[in-house]
Amino acid sequence: MDLTKLGRTERVLAIVGLLAFIDSFLPAWYTVSASGATVFGVTYGGGSQGYSGWQYPSGFLTWFPALLLLAVGVIAALPAFGVLVRLPARLSLLGLGVSVVAALFYLIQWATYPSAPAGFSGISAGPDWAFFVGLALAVAAGVFSYLGYTAEGGSLAALGQSIKARTQPQQQPYQQAPPEYQQPPQPPQQP
């Protein structure tokens, strides 16, 4: 393994991918806590229960982004092991796209996590610190991917223009019709 073959962006993507995968198993993605809750006049003891990114109420929106970040991290680390990887785009651009998707998935999950039921005092439920670590890792991967992309000479404005040029139909300039479509020459008229 030769880490000198990896640039800053590749190292960060590899580390973020590994940390995001490990973070997804921590039992602090979603926590339900009760502190002497009173339910219908009866007081119960306190306690808390934490859930990982692979358990309910977390789901696809938490484990899939972790796997995406891990996949990009593995792709970024392969050159250190002597494996040449050919990608259709720059790795930094791929990392930027994956990190934006991961961050969006985490934000959607945050908005859709169930909250504590109304009418139950002393009960709280919601995302915990491991969830926010996963979100921060996705944002960090996006920032370093963007910095790597601009360091390679890329710009998002130029990327947008190239996508726009590829999606618009190409107009051909007016050309003379090919010979098979032209009228045959007329024979000279005799007097």
BELTABEL-V639042 format. One record per run of one state. SS is the DSSP state (H for helix, E for strand, C for the rest). FROM is the first residue (numbers start at 1). TO is the last residue. Records with the same first field share a line. If there is no record, write none. Layout:
# BELTABEL-V639042
SS: FROM-TO  FROM-TO
This chain:
# BELTABEL-V639042
C: 1-2  6-7  24-29  40-41  44-46  52-59  82-90  113-120  128-128  152-155  168-178  182-191
H: 3-5  8-23  60-81  91-112  129-151  156-167  179-181
E: 30-39  42-43  47-51  121-127
